[in-house]
Amino acid sequence: MKQSRIMNLKFSKTKNSIYIGAVLLFSGVLTAQEEEQNGSANETTPMIALTEIVPVKKDTSINFKRIKLDGIAAVVGDYVILDSDIEKTLIDLKSQGASTEDITHCGLLGKLMEDRLYANQAVQDSILVSDDEVNATGDRQLQSLVQQIGSMDKVLKYYKKTDEASFREELYKINKLRMLSERMQQDIIKEIEITPEEVRQFFNKIPEDERPVFGAELEIAQITKEPEPSEEEKQKVIDKLNQIKADVDDNDASFSVKAILYSQDPGSKSKGGFYSITKDTGFDKKFKDVAFSLREGEVSEPFETVFGFHIIYIEKIRGQELDLRHILIQPEISQNVMDEAKAELDSIRKKIIDGKFTFAEAALNFSDEKETKFDGGLLRNPVNFDSKFELTKMDPTLYNQVQNLKDNEITHPVLEQDPRGGAPKYKILKITNRYDEHVADFSKDYTKIQELALTEKKYNAIKKWMDEHIKDTYISVNDENKDCEFANNWVKE
């Protein structure tokens, strides 16, 4: 195998929690559909590593038939992996739409052993995952399931669970192990950085005929105009939100129902405005400041963010985590205001074409987008914050807006809706640079090469840690799995 292919394998592993990235929401929980496909045995099979002696009546004599119920596939430290764990993980991968064509029994077992090695060492290193964190994760999962399926009774029936308490206990064990594993991996690589010299050495050791090829890329700049609603329209929204707040506070109206009826937030409307957040959640700062200033059961006063006007209801406080519901209403922007914004951009575009100022100068002086106006309107790739967009990986909306642009050409004003739920805006765009498909160049592609080099360094750190801790940890692999070609030395030969 060529070195470049080996590198790609390493990078794909590391990017997804350093190895096979199959961290499942409910690993170990069968869906009803999959259980039906696999027969009813899964429903009643006990989780024990023994064979059961089952009497079979025939005439007046008694014979015995051995039926294997479940077996221990491996033991890693204090963790036991059952054969059924491997089967259920594969079923979960399929149910979530993942391709399982190249996934083998041995590969899955190796992944499960890795997770348990991380978790086992995390406990020894006193890397903590609090019960509140684990339970909060399980609560969110159950809330999501109830919203999707309809009720807790339907969820329990769907997953063939006898009661909510046992289902929560199973989710707790699954989530605790996953979170310990993730924290341990983060701890291993948290201080790893890479110097420019290491990047240069990484690049130079790749043979010239095996260097990665980067696809065609574009640099794109834009100038935006964001129409503002009138003060009258803003006041209408504030009055409406105050009316809703009063109905909830004074008449015990359901905030959830109000959110379904009135909220314009596409991400939470169907869920009654529900979100579960911490102070690290990537929400608007003003939104989080208001949320964390409220008491449980309290409804906020109307307040404004870039998305519109909100009120928040605090449903539950769990330490540093909030379960909340909110209602977002956006003031209407008149067609006259929209037309004025479009006309202004048309005028700016004509002046750029006539040479009265450059695109970058126009962006600085006229664009409403603070994130780009001071950089000539240059867009940043949200994946790596580089200025280049690879054609095959571009957001489809952005690609459609620029795909037919020629060099030095500027689009006519384009109306764009905010996918996050904010107000619409008009913009004009220009392609400022084109880069054809090319073999990696150290100076031109430094950012990408640096990312690859850092990924390899993290992968090597994980591999070294894994090798050392496999030696020092009690590990047992059953005879049926000892012939597996594991990526790690689990059998300790």
WOLIN-V389243 format. One record per residue. SS is DSSP state (a for helix, b for strand, c for the rest). PHI is phi in radians with two decimals (999 if undefined). Layout:
BEGIN
((SS & PHI) (SS & PHI))
END
This chain:
BEGIN
((c & 999) (c & -1.23) (a & -1.03) (a & -1.11) (a & -1.21) (a & -1.10) (a & -1.05) (a & -1.06) (a & -1.11) (a & -1.04) (a & -1.15) (a & -1.14) (a & -1.14) (a & -1.16) (a & -1.08) (c & -1.89) (c & 0.99) (c & 1.28) (c & -2.60) (c & -0.94) (c & -1.55) (c & -1.77) (c & -1.49) (c & -1.73) (c & -1.08) (c & -2.26) (c & -1.04) (c & 1.71) (c & -1.99) (c & -1.39) (c & -1.41) (a & -1.07) (a & -1.10) (a & -1.20) (a & -1.14) (a & -1.13) (a & -1.21) (c & -1.78) (c & 1.57) (c & -1.47) (a & -1.07) (a & -1.08) (a & -1.20) (a & -2.07) (c & -1.23) (c & -1.20) (c & -1.56) (c & -2.30) (c & -1.78) (c & -2.41) (b & -1.89) (b & -1.82) (b & -1.56) (b & -1.93) (b & -1.20) (b & -2.09) (b & -1.35) (b & -2.52) (c & 0.94) (c & -1.90) (b & -1.78) (b & -2.05) (b & -1.89) (b & -2.22) (b & -2.09) (b & -1.49) (b & -2.14) (b & -1.34) (c & -1.57) (c & -2.86) (c & -2.33) (b & -1.46) (b & -1.41) (b & -2.90) (b & -2.25) (b & -2.23) (c & 1.04) (c & -1.60) (b & -1.89) (b & -1.87) (b & -1.94) (b & -1.61) (a & -0.97) (a & -1.16) (a & -1.08) (a & -1.18) (a & -1.11) (a & -1.18) (a & -1.09) (a & -1.12) (a & -1.10) (a & -1.10) (a & -1.05) (a & -1.13) (a & -1.17) (c & -1.61) (c & 1.46) (c & -1.31) (c & -1.30) (c & -1.95) (c & -1.03) (c & -1.75) (c & -1.66) (c & -1.96) (a & -1.00) (a & -1.16) (a & -1.10) (a & -1.15) (a & -1.05) (a & -1.05) (a & -1.14) (a & -1.13) (a & -1.18) (a & -1.04) (a & -0.99) (a & -1.33) (a & -1.16) (a & -1.03) (a & -1.13) (a & -1.06) (a & -1.27) (a & -1.04) (a & -1.09) (a & -1.15) (c & -1.55) (c & 1.03) (c & -1.44) (c & -1.69) (c & -2.22) (c & -1.26) (a & -1.04) (a & -1.08) (a & -1.10) (a & -1.15) (a & -1.13) (a & -1.11) (a & -1.10) (a & -1.10) (a & -1.05) (a & -1.11) (a & -1.11) (a & -1.16) (a & -1.06) (a & -1.11) (a & -1.14) (a & -1.07) (a & -1.14) (a & -1.34) (a & -1.72) (c & 2.24) (c & -2.85) (a & -1.11) (a & -1.05) (a & -1.20) (a & -1.09) (a & -1.10) (a & -1.17) (a & -1.08) (c & -1.65) (c & 0.97) (c & -1.90) (c & -1.34) (c & -2.71) (a & -1.15) (a & -1.08) (a & -1.21) (a & -1.14) (a & -1.12) (a & -1.12) (a & -1.17) (a & -1.08) (a & -1.04) (a & -1.11) (a & -1.10) (a & -1.22) (a & -1.09) (a & -1.12) (a & -1.08) (a & -1.21) (a & -1.08) (a & -1.07) (a & -1.14) (a & -1.12) (a & -1.14) (a & -1.10) (a & -1.09) (a & -1.16) (a & -1.14) (a & -1.87) (c & -1.09) (c & -1.81) (c & -1.37) (c & -2.25) (c & -2.37) (c & -1.63) (a & -0.97) (a & -1.17) (a & -1.16) (a & -1.10) (a & -1.09) (a & -1.12) (a & -1.03) (a & -1.17) (a & -1.19) (c & -1.42) (c & -1.46) (c & -0.98) (a & -0.99) (a & -1.39) (a & -2.11) (c & -1.22) (c & -1.11) (b & -1.86) (b & -1.73) (c & -1.26) (c & -1.03) (b & -2.34) (b & -2.26) (b & -1.91) (b & -2.25) (b & -2.10) (b & -2.55) (b & -2.16) (b & -2.10) (b & -2.18) (c & -1.93) (c & -1.02) (c & -1.84) (c & -1.25) (c & -1.28) (a & -1.08) (a & -1.11) (a & -1.17) (a & -1.08) (a & -1.16) (a & -1.03) (a & -1.18) (a & -1.05) (a & -1.10) (a & -1.13) (a & -1.18) (a & -1.12) (a & -1.14) (a & -1.12) (a & -1.02) (a & -1.10) (a & -1.14) (a & -1.25) (a & -1.23) (a & -1.64) (a & -2.00) (c & 1.01) (c & -1.19) (c & -1.36) (a & -1.11) (a & -1.04) (a & -1.13) (a & -1.06) (a & -1.12) (a & -1.09) (a & -1.35) (a & -2.07) (c & -1.18) (c & -1.90) (c & -1.53) (c & -1.15) (c & -1.39) (c & -2.35) (a & -0.93) (a & -1.21) (a & -1.79) (c & 1.19) (c & 1.38) (b & -1.38) (b & -2.50) (b & -2.04) (b & -2.35) (b & -2.12) (c & -1.20) (c & -1.63) (c & -1.09) (c & -1.34) (c & -1.79) (c & -0.95) (a & -1.04) (a & -1.06) (a & -1.03) (a & -1.18) (a & -1.04) (a & -1.15) (a & -1.01) (c & -1.42) (c & -1.65) (c & -1.66) (c & -1.62) (c & -1.07) (c & 1.53) (c & -1.62) (b & -1.90) (c & -1.29) (c & -1.30) (c & -1.04) (b & -2.51) (b & -1.94) (b & -2.25) (c & -1.13) (c & -1.60) (b & 2.42) (b & -1.88) (b & -2.24) (b & -2.26) (b & -2.13) (b & -2.07) (b & -1.56) (b & -1.49) (b & -2.71) (b & -1.99) (b & -2.17) (c & 1.12) (c & -1.68) (b & -2.11) (b & -2.07) (b & -1.73) (b & -2.36) (b & -2.22) (b & -2.46) (b & -2.16) (b & -1.96) (b & -2.27) (c & -1.77) (c & -1.10) (c & -1.24) (c & -1.88) (c & -1.17) (a & -1.11) (a & -1.08) (a & -1.14) (a & -1.10) (a & -1.11) (a & -1.12) (a & -1.12) (a & -1.12) (a & -1.13) (a & -1.11) (a & -1.16) (a & -1.04) (a & -1.16) (a & -1.07) (a & -1.05) (a & -1.11) (a & -1.18) (a & -1.15) (a & -1.08) (c & -1.36) (c & 1.43) (c & -1.28) (c & -2.81) (c & -1.41) (a & -1.07) (a & -1.12) (a & -1.14) (a & -1.15) (a & -1.07) (a & -1.09) (a & -1.60) (a & -2.17) (c & -1.26) (c & -1.57) (c & -1.65) (a & -1.09) (a & -1.19) (a & -2.09) (a & -1.10) (c & -1.46) (c & -2.10) (c & 1.21) (c & 1.44) (b & -1.18) (c & -1.39) (c & -1.96) (c & -1.18) (c & -1.16) (c & -1.29) (c & -2.31) (c & 1.09) (c & -1.34) (c & -1.52) (b & -1.76) (b & -2.06) (b & -1.30) (a & -0.98) (a & -1.29) (a & -2.09) (c & -1.25) (c & -1.01) (a & -0.98) (a & -1.12) (a & -1.13) (a & -1.05) (a & -1.11) (a & -1.29) (a & -2.09) (c & -1.06) (c & -1.75) (c & -1.27) (c & -1.64) (c & -1.04) (c & 1.18) (c & -1.56) (b & -2.12) (c & -1.19) (c & -1.25) (c & -0.93) (b & -1.98) (b & -1.47) (b & -2.28) (c & -1.48) (c & -1.33) (c & -1.13) (c & -1.50) (c & 1.82) (c & -1.35) (c & -1.26) (c & -1.21) (b & -2.58) (b & -1.83) (b & -2.66) (b & -2.07) (b & -2.26) (b & -2.53) (b & -1.50) (b & -1.61) (b & -2.66) (b & -2.14) (b & -2.25) (c & -1.26) (c & -0.96) (b & -2.73) (b & -1.23) (c & -0.89) (c & -2.06) (c & -1.03) (c & -1.33) (c & -1.32) (c & -2.00) (a & -0.99) (a & -1.04) (a & -1.18) (a & -1.15) (a & -1.07) (a & -1.09) (a & -1.13) (a & -1.13) (a & -1.15) (a & -1.08) (a & -1.12) (a & -1.10) (a & -1.15) (a & -1.05) (a & -1.13) (a & -1.14) (a & -1.10) (a & -1.11) (a & -1.09) (a & -1.05) (a & -1.06) (a & -1.04) (a & -1.17) (a & -1.42) (a & -1.12) (a & -1.12) (a & -1.70) (c & -1.99) (c & -1.17) (b & -2.40) (b & -2.35) (b & -2.03) (c & -1.20) (a & -1.02) (a & -1.17) (a & -1.88) (c & -1.22) (c & -1.50) (c & -1.10) (c & -1.61) (c & -1.31) (c & -1.26) (c & -2.03) (c & -1.51) (c & -1.16) (c & -1.40) (c & 1.00) (c & -1.39))
END
